[in-house]
Amino acid sequence: ALMASGIRADGVREILGIQIGDSESFATWDDFFRGLKARGLKGVWWVISDRHAGLVEAARQQFQGVAWQRCQVHLMRNLLGHTPSRHRAEVAALAKRIFQAHDIAEARTHLAAFVTRFAKSAP
């Protein structure tokens, strides 16, 4: 199933649409996004998702100029999947500090510490 949720200007989350699709191809996502637009969706400026190429391309075509960001859950799974088991707990803890930073400066500080810590032992 395909699903899109959004956050309104007042901060309230809403389900925008749910649709059964036979795949996560470009054509399937493109059709889904066209349906959302036909129902009045506009003003999309940021899409957060997993890294399915079809989804990303369809979002970029249907919502011109939209920024795309990989979902933190999927990014963390990928990161930990490539991390030696002896480092997983520490990598997870330090990565969460980056994600939970209060501002970009704090995130960059945590990122620099993360890179410094693992540059030699887990490049």
C-alpha positions in Angstrom: 0.0 0.0 0.0 1.1 3.5 -0.7 0.5 6.2 1.9 1.2 9.9 2.2 0.9 12.0 5.3 1.4 15.7 5.7 1.9 18.3 8.4 -0.4 21.3 8.2 0.8 24.9 8.9 -0.6 24.5 12.4 1.5 21.4 13.1 -1.3 18.9 12.9 -0.4 15.7 11.0 -2.9 14.4 8.5 -3.2 11.3 6.3 -3.3 12.7 2.7 -4.0 9.4 0.9 -3.7 5.6 0.9 -3.8 3.5 -2.2 -3.1 -0.1 -3.0 -0.4 -0.4 -5.6 1.1 -3.4 -7.4 4.6 -2.1 -7.0 6.7 0.9 -5.8 7.5 1.8 -9.4 7.7 5.3 -10.8 4.4 4.8 -12.6 2.6 3.7 -9.4 3.9 6.6 -7.3 3.3 9.0 -10.2 -0.4 7.9 -10.4 -0.7 8.2 -6.6 0.8 11.7 -6.5 -1.4 12.8 -9.5 -4.5 11.6 -7.5 -3.4 13.7 -4.5 -3.0 16.8 -6.7 -6.4 16.1 -8.4 -8.0 16.2 -4.9 -6.4 19.6 -4.2 -2.9 18.9 -2.7 -0.6 21.8 -3.4 2.3 23.6 -1.7 4.4 20.5 -1.2 8.0 21.6 -0.5 9.5 18.6 1.3 9.2 14.9 0.8 10.6 12.4 3.4 10.7 8.8 2.3 12.7 5.6 1.9 15.0 5.6 -1.1 12.9 3.9 -3.7 14.0 5.5 -7.0 10.5 5.5 -8.4 9.1 7.3 -5.5 11.8 9.9 -5.5 11.6 10.6 -9.2 7.8 10.7 -9.2 7.8 13.2 -6.3 10.3 15.4 -8.1 8.3 15.4 -11.3 4.9 16.0 -9.7 6.0 18.5 -7.1 8.4 20.8 -9.0 11.3 22.1 -6.8 10.4 19.8 -3.9 13.3 18.9 -1.5 13.7 15.2 -0.8 15.1 13.7 2.4 15.7 10.1 3.3 13.7 8.9 6.3 15.8 8.6 9.4 14.6 5.1 10.2 15.7 3.8 6.8 18.9 5.8 7.0 19.7 4.3 10.4 18.9 0.7 9.2 21.3 1.2 6.3 24.0 2.7 8.5 23.8 -0.1 11.1 23.7 -2.7 8.3 27.1 -1.6 7.2 28.5 -1.1 10.7 30.7 -3.8 12.3 28.7 -5.4 15.2 31.2 -4.3 17.8 30.4 -0.6 16.9 26.7 -0.8 16.4 25.5 0.4 19.8 27.9 3.3 19.8 27.1 4.3 16.2 23.4 4.2 16.9 23.7 6.4 20.0 26.0 8.9 18.3 23.8 9.0 15.1 20.7 9.7 17.2 22.5 12.7 18.8 22.9 14.1 15.3 19.2 13.5 14.5 18.0 15.0 17.8 20.1 18.2 17.6 18.2 21.4 18.3 19.7 23.3 15.4 22.1 22.9 12.4 25.1 24.0 14.4 24.6 21.4 17.1 24.0 18.7 14.4 27.2 19.7 12.6 29.1 19.5 15.9 27.7 16.0 16.6 28.5 14.9 13.0 32.1 16.1 13.2 32.5 14.1 16.5 30.9 11.1 14.8 33.3 11.2 11.8 36.3 11.8 14.0 35.4 8.9 16.3 34.9 6.3 13.5 37.1 7.6 10.6 39.8 5.0 11.4 38.0 2.1 13.1 34.9 1.9 10.9 35.3 4.0 7.7 
